[in-house]
Amino acid sequence: MFRSLSLTTLVTLFTATLAQAQGAPADSAKEAADTAKEAADTAKEAADTAKKATDTAKKAADTAKEAADTAKEAADTAKQAAQDAPTSAPATAPASAPATKPVPPKLIRAKPMPKLAPKPHTINKTKVAPKKAVKKPKRKKGKATFLQGRVEPQYPLSTDRPGNTDTASTVAPLNLQIETGFFYRKATVADRTFATYAFPTSLRFGIIDGLEIRLRSDIVALQKREGEDLDVGGTDTVFGFRVRLLKGRDIYVPTLAVQFELGIPTGSESFTNDAVVPELQINANFDLFAGVWLALNTDIDATNDAIADEVYWRWGAVAQLGYRPAAFNKIAAYVDIFSKLALDRDRGGDDILLFSGGLTYQITIDAQVDAWGQIGLNDNSGDFALNLGFSYRL
C-alpha cells in the first residue's frame, strides 16, 4: 500500500514538472501541487485508518483466543473435579481433616391449605347461608367391648318372650332391651277358682359381646279368689346374667348359653317365695332349615312351698319349635311344651306341665309385639293363660 502511494505521488510531481517545462502558467502548476498534496494527505489518512482497523482486529482475535483458553481450562477443571469427587476430598481440605458425612437436606412439609368456608349465595340480592350437610349415624358392626362403645345390631331383636322358652342369644354391647306385657291366668285349686293378673317385665342389658345382665319381675300382681276380695301386691325380683358359650353356625352347631339367676323376696305376702331362690339354666337354639328353629332349655331351681313353707328343688325342661316364613319374615309362629318336676316330694311341691303357642310381629328391627296362650296339661298347672306383650331395644 505504501508503495502505491509513493508511485502516485511521483506521478503527480512528474505531471506538474512536465507542465511547467512545457511553459504552462505558474498558477496551474501551483494548483496541481496543492491537489497532489491533498491527495497525499487523504491517502495517508486512509492508511492510518486501515492500520487502526488491522490493530483492532488483531486485538479481537487475541481476546477471543484468551477466552477460548479460559473456557478450555474451566472445562478441564470441571472434568477433573467430577472424576475426583466420589473418591477424594476437595483439594482445599487439609490431608488430616476428618471425613464428614453429607448432611441430607431437611424435608419441608407443606402446610395444609386452610379450609375455606363456602361463600353464601344470593337470591334476589338477599344473602342465604348454605345448608350444612347432615351426617346420618352409622351403625357399628361386629363385636365390641364395653370401652369401644355401643353397637347398633344389624339384625332383629331376639327375645325371651313369648312362651316359656328363653333364647340363647345375648343383647348387643351397651344396648338395653325391654320386654313387657300383660298376663292373665285362670286356675282351679281345691274346687276354688281364682284369676291372676300381672305385668311380667324383663330388662336385659349387654355388657360385652356374649354377656348380658338381667332384671325381671311381674312388678305388681292382682289376684281374685272365689269368694274373697281382690288381692293386690308387689312380686319378687329376679336378678342374674347370661353368657353365650357358642355361636351357632349350622344345624349341627347351636347357639349355646348358660344363665344364672337369683330370686330376691321383694314381693308382698301373697306373691313372694319368702326366700332367696337360685336358678341355673342352659339354653340352646338350633337353626334347622328354611326358617324353622328349635329351642331347648333345661334348668334346676329352688322354690318355696306356700303351704308347707319348705324350699324344695325342681328340674325343668322346655322345647320350642318355631317357624318364620321367608316370604313374610316379620311374622313368626311357635309352639312349646314346658315341664317342672319336683325333686324332693317329701318337702312338698307339684309337677307342672304346660302347652303354649303364639305369634310375634316385627314392627321394626328394634320393636316387636306378641300374643300367646297356654293351657295346663295336669291338675296343678292351671286352666289356661293369655299374654300380650311388647319388646323394644334401646
C-alpha positions as CSV (number, residue, x, y, z in Angstrom):
1,M,0.0,0.0,0.0
2,F,2.8,2.5,0.8
3,R,4.5,1.6,-2.5
4,S,1.3,2.5,-4.3
5,L,1.0,5.8,-2.5
6,S,4.6,6.8,-3.4
7,L,4.1,5.9,-7.0
8,T,1.0,8.1,-7.1
9,T,2.9,11.0,-5.6
10,L,5.7,10.6,-8.1
11,V,3.3,10.6,-11.0
12,T,1.7,13.7,-9.7
13,L,5.0,15.5,-9.3
14,F,6.1,14.4,-12.7
15,T,3.0,15.7,-14.2
16,A,3.5,19.1,-12.6
17,T,7.1,19.3,-13.7
18,L,6.2,18.4,-17.2
19,A,3.6,21.1,-17.3
20,Q,6.0,23.6,-16.0
21,A,8.6,22.6,-18.5
22,Q,6.2,23.0,-21.4
23,G,5.6,26.5,-20.4
24,A,2.3,26.2,-18.5
25,P,1.4,29.1,-16.4
26,A,2.7,29.2,-12.8
27,D,-0.7,29.2,-11.2
28,S,-1.8,26.0,-12.8
29,A,1.4,24.3,-11.6
30,K,0.7,25.6,-8.1
31,E,-2.9,24.3,-8.1
32,A,-1.7,20.9,-9.3
33,A,0.8,20.8,-6.5
34,D,-1.9,21.6,-3.9
35,T,-4.2,18.9,-5.4
36,A,-1.4,16.4,-5.2
37,K,-0.7,17.4,-1.6
38,E,-4.4,16.9,-0.6
39,A,-4.4,13.5,-2.4
40,A,-1.3,12.6,-0.4
41,D,-2.9,13.6,2.9
42,T,-6.1,11.7,2.1
43,A,-4.1,8.6,1.2
44,K,-2.1,9.0,4.5
45,E,-5.4,9.2,6.5
46,A,-6.7,6.1,4.7
47,A,-3.5,4.3,5.5
48,D,-3.8,5.3,9.2
49,T,-7.4,4.1,9.3
50,A,-6.5,0.8,7.8
51,K,-3.7,0.3,10.3
52,K,-6.1,1.0,13.2
53,A,-8.6,-1.5,11.8
54,T,-5.9,-4.1,11.5
55,D,-4.7,-3.5,15.1
56,T,-8.3,-3.7,16.4
57,A,-8.9,-7.0,14.5
58,K,-5.7,-8.4,15.9
59,K,-6.7,-7.4,19.5
60,A,-10.1,-9.0,19.0
61,A,-8.5,-12.2,17.8
62,D,-6.2,-12.2,20.8
63,T,-9.1,-11.6,23.2
64,A,-11.1,-14.5,21.5
65,K,-8.1,-16.8,21.9
66,E,-7.8,-15.9,25.5
67,A,-11.5,-16.5,26.1
68,A,-11.2,-19.9,24.4
69,D,-8.2,-20.8,26.5
70,T,-10.1,-19.8,29.7
71,A,-13.1,-21.9,28.7
72,K,-10.9,-24.9,28.0
73,E,-9.2,-24.5,31.4
74,A,-12.6,-24.3,33.1
75,A,-13.8,-27.4,31.3
76,D,-10.6,-29.3,32.2
77,T,-11.1,-28.2,35.9
78,A,-14.7,-29.3,36.0
79,K,-13.9,-32.7,34.4
80,Q,-11.1,-33.3,36.9
81,A,-13.4,-32.3,39.8
82,A,-16.0,-34.7,38.5
83,Q,-13.5,-37.5,38.4
84,D,-12.1,-36.8,41.9
85,A,-15.5,-36.2,43.7
86,P,-16.5,-39.8,44.6
87,T,-13.1,-40.9,45.9
88,S,-11.3,-37.9,47.2
89,A,-11.9,-34.9,49.4
90,P,-11.7,-31.4,47.9
91,A,-8.2,-30.1,47.2
92,T,-8.6,-27.2,49.6
93,A,-9.2,-29.5,52.6
94,P,-6.1,-30.5,54.6
95,A,-4.9,-34.1,54.4
96,S,-5.5,-34.6,58.1
97,A,-9.1,-33.3,58.2
98,P,-11.6,-36.0,59.2
99,A,-14.1,-37.1,56.7
100,T,-17.6,-35.7,57.3
101,K,-20.9,-37.4,56.3
102,P,-23.0,-35.4,53.9
103,V,-26.0,-33.8,55.7
104,P,-29.2,-34.7,53.9
105,P,-31.4,-31.8,53.1
106,K,-34.2,-31.1,55.5
107,L,-37.7,-32.1,54.3
108,I,-40.1,-29.2,54.5
109,R,-43.6,-30.3,54.9
110,A,-46.1,-28.2,53.1
111,K,-48.7,-26.7,55.4
112,P,-52.2,-27.9,54.7
113,M,-54.3,-25.4,53.0
114,P,-56.9,-23.9,55.3
115,K,-60.5,-24.9,54.6
116,L,-62.4,-22.0,53.2
117,A,-65.9,-21.6,54.3
118,P,-68.4,-21.7,51.5
119,K,-69.5,-18.4,50.3
120,P,-73.1,-17.6,50.8
121,H,-75.1,-17.3,47.6
122,T,-77.6,-14.6,46.9
123,I,-81.2,-14.8,45.8
124,N,-82.7,-11.5,44.8
125,K,-79.8,-9.7,46.5
126,T,-80.5,-11.4,49.8
127,K,-77.7,-13.5,51.3
128,V,-78.7,-17.0,52.1
129,A,-76.3,-19.2,54.2
130,P,-75.5,-22.6,52.5
131,K,-77.2,-25.6,54.1
132,K,-75.0,-27.8,56.2
133,A,-74.8,-31.5,55.3
134,V,-76.4,-33.6,58.0
135,K,-74.4,-36.8,58.6
136,K,-76.6,-39.9,59.3
137,P,-75.3,-42.0,62.2
138,K,-73.7,-45.2,61.1
139,R,-74.4,-48.5,62.7
140,K,-71.3,-50.1,64.1
141,K,-70.9,-53.7,63.0
142,G,-69.3,-56.7,64.6
143,K,-68.0,-57.3,68.1
144,A,-67.3,-54.6,70.6
145,T,-66.1,-54.3,74.2
146,F,-67.6,-52.0,76.8
147,L,-64.9,-49.4,76.2
148,Q,-65.5,-49.4,72.4
149,G,-69.0,-48.1,72.8
150,R,-72.5,-49.1,71.9
151,V,-73.1,-51.4,68.9
152,E,-76.2,-50.9,66.7
153,P,-77.3,-54.5,65.9
154,Q,-77.9,-55.2,62.2
155,Y,-80.5,-58.0,63.0
156,P,-84.0,-58.1,64.5
157,L,-84.1,-58.4,68.3
158,S,-84.3,-61.8,69.9
159,T,-86.5,-62.0,73.0
160,D,-87.3,-64.4,75.8
161,R,-90.9,-63.9,75.2
162,P,-93.5,-65.0,74.2
163,G,-93.8,-68.5,75.6
164,N,-91.9,-70.3,78.4
165,T,-88.7,-70.8,76.4
166,D,-85.7,-68.4,76.8
167,T,-83.5,-67.6,73.9
168,A,-79.7,-68.4,73.8
169,S,-78.8,-65.1,72.3
170,T,-77.5,-62.1,74.3
171,V,-78.1,-58.4,73.9
172,A,-75.5,-56.4,71.9
173,P,-73.0,-54.4,74.0
174,L,-74.5,-51.3,75.7
175,N,-78.0,-52.0,74.4
176,L,-80.9,-52.1,76.7
177,Q,-83.8,-54.4,75.8
178,I,-87.2,-54.1,77.5
179,E,-89.7,-56.9,77.3
180,T,-93.0,-56.4,79.0
181,G,-96.6,-57.5,78.7
182,F,-99.9,-58.2,80.3
183,F,-100.6,-61.7,81.7
184,Y,-103.9,-63.3,82.7
185,R,-104.3,-66.8,84.2
186,K,-107.3,-68.7,85.4
187,A,-106.8,-71.8,87.7
188,T,-108.9,-74.1,89.8
189,V,-107.3,-75.3,93.1
190,A,-109.3,-77.5,95.6
191,D,-112.5,-76.6,93.8
192,R,-111.8,-72.9,94.2
193,T,-111.3,-70.8,91.1
194,F,-109.1,-67.7,91.1
195,A,-107.8,-65.4,88.5
196,T,-104.4,-63.7,88.4
197,Y,-103.3,-60.6,86.5
198,A,-99.7,-59.5,86.3
199,F,-97.3,-57.4,84.2
200,P,-94.2,-59.5,83.6
201,T,-91.3,-57.3,82.6
202,S,-87.6,-58.0,81.9
203,L,-84.7,-55.6,81.5
204,R,-81.7,-57.0,79.6
205,F,-78.5,-55.0,79.2
206,G,-75.5,-56.0,77.1
207,I,-72.1,-55.6,78.8
208,I,-69.8,-57.1,76.1
209,D,-70.4,-59.3,73.2
210,G,-71.8,-62.5,74.6
211,L,-72.6,-61.2,78.1
212,E,-75.7,-59.6,79.4
213,I,-77.2,-58.8,82.9
214,R,-80.8,-59.4,83.6
215,L,-83.5,-58.0,85.9
216,R,-87.1,-59.2,85.8
217,S,-90.3,-59.0,87.8
218,D,-94.0,-59.2,87.5
219,I,-94.0,-55.7,89.1
220,V,-97.5,-55.9,90.5
221,A,-100.0,-58.7,90.7
222,L,-103.7,-58.8,91.2
223,Q,-105.5,-62.0,92.3
224,K,-109.2,-62.6,92.8
225,R,-110.1,-65.8,94.6
226,E,-113.6,-67.1,94.5
227,G,-115.5,-65.7,97.5
228,E,-112.7,-63.4,98.5
229,D,-111.7,-59.8,97.9
230,L,-109.2,-58.7,95.3
231,D,-105.6,-59.1,96.5
232,V,-103.1,-56.7,95.1
233,G,-99.4,-56.6,95.8
234,G,-95.8,-56.5,94.5
235,T,-93.9,-59.5,93.3
236,D,-90.4,-60.9,93.8
237,T,-87.4,-59.6,91.8
238,V,-85.1,-61.8,89.9
239,F,-81.5,-60.7,89.1
240,G,-79.0,-62.6,87.0
241,F,-76.7,-62.8,84.0
242,R,-76.4,-64.8,80.8
243,V,-73.2,-65.9,79.0
244,R,-73.2,-67.1,75.4
245,L,-70.8,-70.0,75.1
246,L,-71.2,-70.9,71.5
247,K,-72.4,-69.0,68.4
248,G,-74.5,-71.2,66.1
249,R,-73.2,-71.9,62.5
250,D,-75.4,-74.6,61.1
251,I,-77.9,-77.3,62.0
252,Y,-75.2,-79.2,64.0
253,V,-73.7,-76.3,65.9
254,P,-76.3,-74.5,68.0
255,T,-76.1,-71.2,69.8
256,L,-75.4,-72.2,73.4
257,A,-75.7,-70.1,76.5
258,V,-75.8,-70.5,80.3
259,Q,-77.6,-68.2,82.7
260,F,-77.8,-67.9,86.4
261,E,-80.5,-66.0,88.4
262,L,-81.4,-65.3,92.0
263,G,-84.9,-64.7,93.1
264,I,-85.0,-61.9,95.8
265,P,-88.1,-61.9,98.1
266,T,-89.2,-58.3,97.5
267,G,-92.9,-59.1,96.9
268,S,-95.9,-58.8,99.2
269,E,-97.0,-61.6,101.4
270,S,-99.4,-63.2,98.9
271,F,-96.9,-63.1,96.0
272,T,-93.5,-64.0,97.4
273,N,-91.4,-67.1,97.8
274,D,-90.2,-65.6,101.1
275,A,-86.7,-67.0,100.4
276,V,-83.7,-66.4,98.1
277,V,-84.1,-69.0,95.4
278,P,-81.4,-69.7,92.8
279,E,-81.8,-71.0,89.2
280,L,-79.2,-72.4,86.8
281,Q,-80.3,-72.8,83.2
282,I,-78.8,-73.9,79.9
283,N,-80.3,-72.6,76.6
284,A,-79.7,-74.0,73.1
285,N,-81.0,-72.7,69.8
286,F,-80.8,-74.7,66.6
287,D,-81.5,-73.2,63.1
288,L,-82.9,-76.2,61.3
289,F,-83.9,-75.3,57.8
290,A,-85.9,-72.7,55.8
291,G,-86.9,-70.5,58.7
292,V,-87.5,-73.4,61.2
293,W,-85.8,-73.3,64.6
294,L,-85.7,-75.5,67.6
295,A,-85.1,-74.0,71.1
296,L,-84.3,-76.1,74.2
297,N,-84.0,-75.1,77.8
298,T,-83.1,-77.2,80.8
299,D,-82.7,-75.8,84.4
300,I,-82.6,-76.6,88.0
301,D,-84.1,-74.2,90.5
302,A,-85.5,-73.9,94.0
303,T,-88.8,-72.6,95.2
304,N,-90.8,-72.4,98.4
305,D,-93.9,-74.4,99.1
306,A,-96.5,-71.9,100.2
307,I,-98.4,-74.5,102.4
308,A,-95.5,-76.4,103.9
309,D,-93.2,-73.4,104.0
310,E,-90.4,-75.5,102.8
311,V,-87.9,-74.8,100.0
312,Y,-87.6,-77.7,97.5
313,W,-85.7,-78.2,94.3
314,R,-87.1,-78.7,90.8
315,W,-85.9,-79.8,87.5
316,G,-87.3,-78.2,84.4
317,A,-87.2,-78.7,80.6
318,V,-88.7,-76.7,77.7
319,A,-88.8,-77.5,74.0
320,Q,-90.0,-74.9,71.4
321,L,-90.5,-75.3,67.7
322,G,-90.9,-72.2,65.6
323,Y,-91.3,-71.0,62.0
324,R,-90.6,-67.7,60.3
325,P,-91.7,-67.7,56.6
326,A,-89.2,-66.3,54.1
327,A,-92.0,-64.6,52.1
328,F,-93.1,-62.5,55.1
329,N,-90.4,-62.7,57.6
330,K,-91.8,-60.1,60.0
331,I,-94.2,-62.8,61.3
332,A,-93.2,-65.9,63.3
333,A,-95.2,-68.6,65.0
334,Y,-94.2,-71.2,67.6
335,V,-95.4,-73.9,69.9
336,D,-93.7,-75.2,73.1
337,I,-94.1,-77.7,75.9
338,F,-93.0,-76.8,79.4
339,S,-92.4,-79.1,82.4
340,K,-91.3,-78.6,86.1
341,L,-90.7,-81.7,88.2
342,A,-90.3,-81.7,91.9
343,L,-87.1,-83.4,93.0
344,D,-88.0,-83.7,96.8
345,R,-91.6,-84.6,97.2
346,D,-91.3,-85.0,100.9
347,R,-91.0,-81.2,101.2
348,G,-94.0,-80.6,99.0
349,G,-94.4,-79.3,95.5
350,D,-96.3,-80.3,92.5
351,D,-95.3,-81.2,88.9
352,I,-96.3,-78.6,86.3
353,L,-96.9,-79.4,82.6
354,L,-98.0,-76.7,80.1
355,F,-98.5,-76.4,76.4
356,S,-98.4,-72.9,74.7
357,G,-98.4,-71.3,71.3
358,G,-98.3,-67.8,69.9
359,L,-97.3,-65.3,67.2
360,T,-94.8,-62.5,67.0
361,Y,-94.7,-59.5,64.7
362,Q,-91.6,-57.4,64.0
363,I,-92.7,-53.8,63.7
364,T,-89.1,-52.6,63.2
365,I,-85.6,-54.0,63.6
366,D,-85.8,-52.9,67.3
367,A,-89.5,-53.4,68.1
368,Q,-91.8,-56.5,68.4
369,V,-95.3,-57.3,69.6
370,D,-96.5,-60.7,70.5
371,A,-99.6,-62.7,71.6
372,W,-99.7,-66.1,73.1
373,G,-101.8,-68.5,75.1
374,Q,-101.2,-71.7,77.1
375,I,-103.2,-74.5,78.7
376,G,-102.4,-76.7,81.7
377,L,-102.0,-80.4,80.9
378,N,-102.5,-81.6,84.5
379,D,-104.4,-80.5,87.6
380,N,-101.6,-78.5,89.1
381,S,-100.9,-76.4,86.0
382,G,-104.0,-74.1,85.9
383,D,-106.7,-74.0,83.3
384,F,-105.4,-71.5,80.8
385,A,-103.4,-68.3,80.4
386,L,-103.3,-65.4,77.9
387,N,-100.5,-62.9,77.4
388,L,-100.0,-59.8,75.2
389,G,-96.5,-58.3,75.0
390,F,-94.2,-55.6,73.6
391,S,-90.4,-55.6,73.3
392,Y,-88.1,-52.8,72.4
393,R,-84.4,-52.3,72.1
394,L,-82.8,-49.0,73.0
